[in-house]
């Protein structure tokens, strides 16, 4: 047990330091790694939303998927499964993404924002934890998306193949894809550094089972702090690195890619937390599961990307006037899904 905890602490510290380095070398402040934001950028590059300044094929996502796939394949943990309520998972993926973009970050970025001094992240953490509590309540009441089944091997390799294709596209820059506005890319670290950081993060996350939802869930249900230690270590590693490079700025105002409308920050991550519990893991965990051959998680990733397109096209991002009504509708949707998918024993 001690060796297991030491591994996740060291892994978290490495991811935290790498996140700080990515900011130092070009990524937007407090956005060393953000699964939601980076999937959104890939969605923009594919034309799923029209905010061209947020269109870029993010090497970090490619690296995470490939790193986790390699780690799973070598350890013989690659096992192709699927068929567990795929369309509901797709819609839940969209829901989680819209909630995350209301806050402007996934659970990973929530931690990294706090490590950079952004106190708005505290509201996000509170909302995320509250959403997880509600999700746990429905799990205890019998919520289930049913079991999955063995699937054809080809399906398990599809997301990996897509990531390889995206890497080729990133290097070749074909004209039919979108890369920023008039060739001006979003803030980004060099491709080699971003890809390497993603590969390392993917291996670490696959080996340690890192998941923010799981961390909060396990501490509540089982008093088990294993997964939570990983994110506390990410917080510490990023905090120290930010201090070293002068990228720590404490306060609610003037934070990069953030807003301080507290109720949107709270409710956005409340929706993301509740939806992630129903899915069985946060966006990072969905990437790792898909890299291990879980086709349902690959469907969820597609839902996340579609959700990013919907959020930007319909202006449901940050403190837009449309955001709060959308979050209310999504909360009702989550309640509906939680109620109708209960298995009464």
C-alpha positions in Angstrom: 0.0 0.0 0.0 2.8 2.4 0.9 4.6 1.8 -2.5 1.2 2.3 -4.3 0.7 5.6 -2.5 4.3 6.7 -3.2 3.8 6.0 -6.9 0.7 8.2 -7.2 2.3 11.0 -5.2 5.4 10.9 -7.4 3.3 10.7 -10.5 1.2 13.6 -9.4 4.2 15.7 -8.6 5.6 15.0 -12.1 2.3 16.0 -13.8 2.2 19.1 -11.7 5.7 20.2 -12.6 5.1 19.4 -16.3 2.0 21.5 -16.2 3.9 24.4 -14.8 6.6 24.0 -17.5 4.0 24.0 -20.2 2.7 27.3 -19.0 6.3 28.7 -18.8 6.9 27.7 -22.4 3.7 28.9 -24.0 0.5 27.4 -22.7 -2.1 29.8 -21.3 -1.7 30.6 -17.6 -3.0 27.9 -15.3 -3.7 25.7 -18.3 -0.7 23.4 -18.4 -3.1 20.5 -19.0 -6.9 20.9 -19.4 -8.8 17.9 -20.9 -11.9 19.9 -21.6 -10.2 23.0 -23.0 -7.9 20.9 -25.2 -10.6 18.7 -26.5 -12.5 21.9 -27.3 -9.5 23.2 -29.3 -9.4 20.0 -31.3 -13.1 20.3 -31.9 -12.5 23.8 -33.3 -9.7 22.5 -35.6 -12.2 20.0 -37.0 -14.8 22.7 -37.5 -17.2 21.7 -34.8 -17.3 25.2 -33.5 -16.7 28.6 -35.1 -14.4 30.2 -32.6 -11.3 29.9 -34.7 -9.0 31.5 -32.2 -9.6 28.3 -30.1 -8.8 25.9 -32.9 -5.7 23.8 -32.5 -4.8 20.1 -32.4 -3.5 19.8 -28.9 -0.4 17.5 -28.7 -1.1 16.9 -25.0 -4.3 15.0 -25.7 -2.6 12.9 -28.3 0.2 12.2 -25.9 -2.1 11.2 -23.1 -4.0 8.7 -25.2 -0.9 7.2 -26.8 1.0 7.0 -23.5 -1.9 5.3 -21.7 -2.4 2.9 -24.7 1.3 1.9 -24.7 1.3 1.4 -20.9 -1.9 -0.7 -21.0 -0.7 -2.7 -24.0 2.6 -3.5 -22.4 1.0 -4.5 -19.1 -1.6 -6.6 -21.0 -4.4 -4.4 -19.7 -5.8 -3.6 -23.1 -9.2 -5.2 -23.2 -11.9 -4.1 -25.7 -15.3 -3.7 -24.1 -18.4 -1.7 -24.8 -22.2 -1.6 -25.2 -23.1 0.0 -21.8 -25.8 2.6 -22.8 -23.6 4.3 -25.4 -26.0 7.1 -26.4 -26.7 8.1 -22.8 -22.9 8.2 -22.3 -22.6 10.4 -25.4 -25.2 12.8 -24.0 -23.6 12.8 -20.6 -20.2 13.6 -22.2 -21.8 16.6 -23.8 -23.3 17.6 -20.5 -20.0 17.3 -18.6 -18.2 19.4 -21.3 -20.8 22.2 -21.2 -20.6 22.3 -17.4 -16.8 22.4 -17.5 -16.7 25.2 -20.1 -19.1 27.2 -17.9 -16.4 27.1 -15.3 -13.6 27.2 -18.0 -11.8 24.1 -17.1 -12.0 20.4 -16.3 -11.2 18.9 -12.9 -7.5 18.9 -13.8 -7.5 22.6 -14.7 -9.6 23.3 -11.6 -6.6 22.0 -9.5 -4.1 23.8 -11.7 -6.0 27.1 -11.4 -5.8 26.9 -7.7 -2.1 26.1 -7.9 -1.7 29.3 -9.9 -3.5 31.4 -7.2 -6.9 31.6 -8.9 -9.3 31.5 -5.9 -12.3 31.1 -8.2 -11.3 27.5 -8.4 -12.5 27.1 -4.8 -16.1 27.7 -6.0 -15.4 25.1 -8.7 -14.1 22.5 -6.2 -17.2 23.2 -4.0 -19.6 22.7 -6.9 -17.7 19.7 -8.2 -17.8 18.0 -4.8 -21.5 18.8 -4.4 -22.2 17.2 -7.8 -20.3 14.1 -6.8 -22.3 13.8 -3.6 -25.5 13.9 -5.6 -24.2 11.4 -8.0 -23.2 9.1 -5.1 -26.7 9.4 -3.7 -28.1 8.0 -7.0 -25.5 5.3 -7.2 -26.6 4.1 -3.8 -30.2 4.2 -5.0 -29.3 1.7 -7.8 -28.3 3.9 -10.7 -26.6 1.9 -13.4 -25.8 2.2 -17.1 -25.7 -1.6 -17.3 -22.7 -3.8 -17.9 -20.5 -3.8 -21.0 -19.5 -6.7 -23.2 -16.6 -7.9 -25.3 -16.3 -6.0 -28.5 -14.5 -6.5 -31.8 -10.8 -5.6 -31.3 -10.9 -3.0 -34.1 -13.2 -0.8 -32.1 -10.7 -0.5 -29.3 -8.0 0.8 -31.6 -10.1 3.5 -33.3 -9.4 6.3 -30.9 -5.7 5.5 -30.9 -5.8 5.6 -34.7 -7.6 8.9 -34.7 -4.9 10.4 -32.4 -2.1 9.2 -34.7 -4.0 10.8 -37.6 -4.4 14.0 -35.7 -0.6 14.0 -34.9 0.1 13.7 -38.7 -2.4 16.5 -39.3 -0.7 18.7 -36.7 2.6 18.3 -38.3 1.4 18.6 -41.9 -1.2 21.4 -41.3 -3.6 20.5 -44.2 -5.7 23.4 -45.5 -9.0 21.7 -44.7 -8.4 21.9 -40.9 -8.4 25.1 -38.9 -5.4 26.3 -37.0 -6.1 29.6 -35.2 -6.9 32.8 -37.0 -4.8 33.6 -40.1 -2.1 31.2 -38.9 -2.0 32.7 -35.4 -2.3 29.8 -33.0 -3.8 29.8 -29.5 -1.1 30.1 -26.8 0.8 26.8 -26.9 4.0 25.3 -25.8 6.3 23.7 -28.4 4.9 20.5 -29.9 7.7 18.3 -28.7 7.3 19.4 -25.1 3.5 19.2 -25.2 3.6 15.7 -26.7 6.2 14.5 -24.3 4.3 15.9 -21.3 1.1 14.2 -22.6 2.9 10.9 -23.0 4.2 11.0 -19.5 0.9 12.1 -18.1 -0.8 9.2 -20.0 1.5 6.6 -18.6 1.2 8.0 -15.0 -2.6 8.2 -15.2 -2.9 4.7 -16.6 -0.6 3.1 -14.0 -2.1 5.0 -11.0 -5.8 5.2 -12.1 -5.8 9.0 -11.5 -9.3 10.4 -11.4 -10.6 13.5 -9.5 -14.1 12.1 -9.3 -12.8 8.8 -7.9 -10.6 10.7 -5.4 -13.5 12.6 -3.9 -15.9 9.6 -4.2 -13.5 7.3 -2.4 -12.7 9.6 0.4 -16.5 10.1 1.1 -17.5 6.4 0.7 -14.5 4.5 1.9 -12.2 7.0 3.7 -9.6 6.0 1.1 -7.3 8.9 0.2 -5.3 7.1 -2.5 -6.6 8.9 -5.6 -7.0 12.2 -3.8 -3.3 12.1 -3.0 -2.6 12.2 -6.7 -4.4 15.4 -7.2 -3.0 17.0 -4.1 0.4 16.1 -5.5 -0.4 17.7 -8.8 -1.5 20.8 -6.9 1.8 20.9 -5.0 4.0 20.3 -8.0 2.3 22.9 -10.1 2.3 25.4 -7.2 6.0 25.1 -6.6 6.7 25.3 -10.4 4.5 28.4 -10.7 6.3 30.1 -7.8 9.7 29.3 -9.3 8.7 30.9 -12.7 6.8 33.8 -11.3 3.4 32.5 -12.5 1.6 32.6 -9.2 -1.0 35.3 -8.8 -3.4 35.0 -5.9 -6.9 36.5 -6.1 -10.3 36.4 -7.8 -9.7 39.1 -10.4 -7.5 39.2 -13.4 -6.9 35.4 -13.7 -6.1 33.9 -17.1 -9.1 32.3 -19.0 -11.3 32.7 -16.0 -14.3 34.6 -14.7 -15.5 35.4 -11.2 -19.3 34.9 -11.4 -19.4 32.6 -8.4 -22.7 30.8 -9.1 -21.8 29.9 -12.6 -18.4 28.5 -11.4 -20.3 26.5 -8.8 -23.1 25.2 -10.9 -20.9 24.5 -13.9 -18.7 22.2 -11.9 -21.7 20.8 -10.0 -23.1 19.6 -13.4 -19.6 18.3 -14.4 -19.2 16.4 -11.1 -22.7 14.8 -11.2 -22.3 13.8 -14.8 -18.8 12.4 -14.3 -20.1 10.2 -11.4 -22.8 8.8 -13.7 -20.1 8.1 -16.4 -17.8 6.5 -13.9 -14.9 9.0 -14.2 -13.8 12.5 -15.0 -12.7 13.5 -18.5 -9.1 12.5 -17.9 -10.2 9.0 -16.7 -12.4 8.7 -19.8 -9.3 9.3 -22.0 -7.4 6.6 -20.1 -10.2 4.1 -20.2 -10.6 4.6 -23.9 -6.9 4.0 -24.3 -7.4 0.7 -22.6 -10.0 -0.4 -25.1 -13.2 0.8 -23.5 -15.3 1.7 -26.4 -18.0 3.4 -24.2 -15.4 5.8 -23.0 -14.4 6.6 -26.6 -18.1 7.4 -27.2 -18.0 9.7 -24.2 -14.9 11.5 -25.7 -16.9 12.1 -28.8 -19.7 13.4 -26.7 -17.3 15.8 -24.9 -16.1 17.1 -28.2 -19.6 17.6 -29.5 -20.5 19.3 -26.3 -17.6 21.8 -26.9 -19.0 22.6 -30.3 -22.5 23.1 -28.9 -21.2 25.2 -26.0 -19.3 27.6 -28.3 -21.8 27.8 -31.1 -24.7 28.5 -28.7 -22.6 30.8 -26.5 -22.9 28.6 -23.3 -19.4 29.4 -22.2 -18.2 31.2 -19.1 -20.5 34.0 -17.9 -22.6 34.4 -21.1 -26.3 35.2 -20.6 -27.1 31.8 -22.1 -24.9 29.8 -19.7 -27.1 29.7 -16.5 -30.3 28.7 -18.3 -28.4 25.9 -20.0 -27.0 24.7 -16.7 -30.5 24.5 -15.2 -31.7 22.5 -18.2 -28.7 20.2 -17.9 -29.4 19.7 -14.2 -32.9 18.6 -15.0 -31.5 16.2 -17.6 -29.1 14.7 -15.1 -31.9 14.2 -12.6 -34.0 12.5 -15.3 -31.1 10.2 -16.3 -30.4 9.4 -12.7 -34.0 8.5 -12.0 -34.9 6.4 -15.0 -31.7 4.3 -14.9 -32.1 3.0 -11.5 -32.2 -0.8 -11.0 -34.6 -1.6 -8.2 -33.5 -4.8 -6.3 
